Amino acid sequence: MKRVVSIVGILWLMLIMAVAETIDRKALLENLDESMMIIYPAVNETHTVTIFTDVLCPYCRELHHNLADFTDHGITVRFVPFPLMAESKPILESIWCAPQDQQHFLLDAAMIYGKFKARSCDAPILSNAHIAAKAMQVFGTPSIFLDNGRKVSGFMSPKEIRAGLNGELDFDSWQRVNPQ
C-alpha cells in the first residue's frame, strides 16, 4: 500500500507542476514583446498560437505552408524566430530586420519556397527571442504555445491544434474528448 501511495503522490505532484508551468508560460506569452514576432492575424480571432520556428525546420515549413488553416478558422499565429542551425540565423535575422511591411513576404518566401538571400543585420531580436525561448523551455522547433499557455512540441496539423483549442482533443492521450 505504501508503494501505491507514493506513486499516486508522485503523479499528483507531476500534475501540479505541469499546471504551474502552464500558468507561468501563459504569463510569459502575454508579456512577450510583439516586436520580436511576425504575426498573421485571423479574420475573426477566437484563439492565438505562438510558434517558435526555424526556416530550415521541415515541420515548421509544413506548418507555415498550412497557415490559412489557422487564420481562416479564427486562430491568429505569432511566429518567433528560433534558429536551431547555424545556416538559419542569418536568414532569420534578415527577415526580422526587414521593414515590417516586408516581413510577411520574406518569411513566406523562406518557408514556402525555400529561397532567400540572407543579408547581414545587427539587431537584438534573435538574442531576445532566444532568451524568451529559454524561459519557456523551448528545445526544438516547432514549439507551439496555445493561448492558455499549453506547450505542444513537434508537428501537429492545424486541424489537431484547432480540436485541442476547442476542447475536442486531449493532447496528452490523443483521444477525442467526446467521440461521436
C-alpha positions in Angstrom: 0.0 0.0 0.0 2.8 2.4 0.8 4.2 2.0 -2.7 0.9 2.8 -4.3 0.5 5.9 -2.2 4.0 7.1 -3.2 3.3 6.5 -6.9 0.0 8.4 -6.6 1.7 11.2 -4.7 4.4 11.5 -7.4 1.7 11.6 -10.2 -0.2 14.2 -8.2 3.0 16.3 -7.8 3.7 16.0 -11.6 0.2 17.2 -12.4 0.6 20.2 -10.1 3.9 21.1 -11.6 2.5 20.8 -15.1 -0.4 23.1 -14.2 2.1 25.6 -12.6 4.3 25.5 -15.7 1.3 26.2 -18.0 0.2 29.2 -15.8 3.8 30.6 -15.9 4.0 30.1 -19.6 0.7 31.9 -20.1 2.1 34.9 -18.3 5.3 34.8 -20.3 3.3 34.6 -23.5 1.2 37.6 -22.6 4.3 39.6 -21.9 6.3 38.6 -25.0 7.4 41.6 -27.0 5.4 41.6 -30.3 8.3 43.4 -32.0 10.1 40.0 -32.0 7.2 38.3 -33.8 5.7 38.2 -37.2 2.0 38.0 -36.7 -0.6 36.6 -39.1 -3.9 37.8 -37.7 -7.1 35.7 -38.0 -10.2 37.2 -39.6 -12.5 36.6 -36.6 -9.9 35.8 -33.9 -11.0 33.2 -31.3 -7.5 31.9 -30.3 -3.9 32.8 -30.6 -0.9 30.4 -31.0 2.7 31.3 -30.7 5.1 29.2 -32.7 8.9 29.2 -32.2 10.1 28.5 -35.7 13.2 27.9 -37.8 13.2 28.4 -41.6 15.2 25.2 -42.1 12.9 23.0 -40.0 10.8 20.8 -42.3 7.9 20.6 -39.8 8.0 24.4 -39.3 7.8 24.8 -43.1 4.8 22.4 -43.3 3.0 24.4 -40.6 3.7 27.6 -42.4 2.5 26.1 -45.7 -0.8 25.5 -43.9 -1.1 28.9 -42.3 -4.5 29.6 -43.9 -5.9 26.6 -42.0 -5.3 28.6 -38.8 -6.2 32.1 -39.8 -9.3 31.1 -41.8 -10.6 29.3 -38.6 -10.1 32.2 -36.2 -6.6 31.4 -35.0 -4.0 34.2 -35.0 -0.5 32.9 -35.5 2.5 34.6 -33.9 5.9 33.4 -35.2 9.0 33.9 -33.0 12.5 33.1 -34.6 14.4 30.2 -33.0 17.3 29.2 -35.2 18.5 25.7 -34.4 21.0 25.5 -37.3 23.8 28.0 -37.9 22.6 28.4 -41.5 19.2 29.6 -40.2 20.5 32.5 -38.1 21.4 34.9 -41.0 18.2 34.1 -42.8 16.0 34.8 -39.7 18.0 37.9 -38.9 17.4 39.2 -42.4 13.7 38.6 -42.2 13.2 40.1 -38.8 15.4 43.1 -39.6 13.5 43.9 -42.7 10.9 46.7 -42.7 7.7 45.5 -41.1 5.7 45.7 -44.3 8.1 43.2 -46.0 8.5 40.7 -43.2 5.4 38.5 -44.1 6.6 38.3 -47.7 10.1 37.4 -46.7 9.1 34.8 -44.1 6.6 33.3 -46.7 9.4 33.1 -49.3 11.8 31.4 -47.0 9.3 29.0 -45.6 7.2 28.1 -48.6 9.7 28.4 -51.5 12.9 27.7 -49.6 14.6 30.7 -51.3 16.1 33.6 -49.5 19.3 35.5 -49.8 20.4 36.5 -46.3 21.8 39.9 -45.6 23.8 40.8 -42.5 21.9 42.7 -39.9 22.6 44.0 -36.5 19.5 43.6 -34.2 18.9 42.1 -30.8 15.8 40.3 -32.0 17.3 36.8 -32.2 19.1 37.1 -28.8 15.8 38.4 -27.2 13.9 35.6 -28.8 16.5 33.1 -27.6 16.1 34.4 -24.0 12.3 34.1 -24.3 12.6 30.5 -25.7 14.9 29.5 -22.8 12.4 30.9 -20.3 9.6 28.9 -22.0 11.7 25.7 -22.2 11.8 25.6 -26.0 14.3 23.0 -27.0 13.2 22.3 -30.6 11.0 23.5 -33.4 8.3 23.9 -34.0 7.3 24.6 -30.4 3.7 25.7 -30.3 2.1 27.5 -27.4 -1.6 27.7 -27.1 -3.2 30.8 -25.7 -3.8 29.1 -22.4 0.0 28.5 -22.0 -0.1 24.9 -23.0 3.1 23.8 -24.9 2.8 21.4 -27.8 6.2 20.3 -29.1 6.7 19.0 -32.6 4.4 18.9 -35.5 0.6 18.8 -35.2 -1.7 19.5 -38.0 -3.8 22.7 -37.9 -6.9 20.6 -37.6 -5.5 18.8 -34.5 -4.5 22.1 -32.9 -7.9 23.6 -33.6 -9.5 20.5 -32.0 -7.3 20.9 -28.9 -8.0 24.6 -28.6 -11.7 23.9 -28.8 -11.5 21.2 -26.1 -12.3 18.4 -28.6 -8.9 16.7 -28.3 -6.9 15.8 -25.3 -3.2 16.4 -26.3 -1.9 14.0 -23.6 -3.8 11.0 -24.7 -4.6 11.9 -28.3 -8.2 10.9 -27.6 -11.3 12.7 -28.7 -12.9 14.2 -25.6 -16.5 13.4 -26.8 -16.2 10.8 -29.5 -19.3 10.6 -31.7 
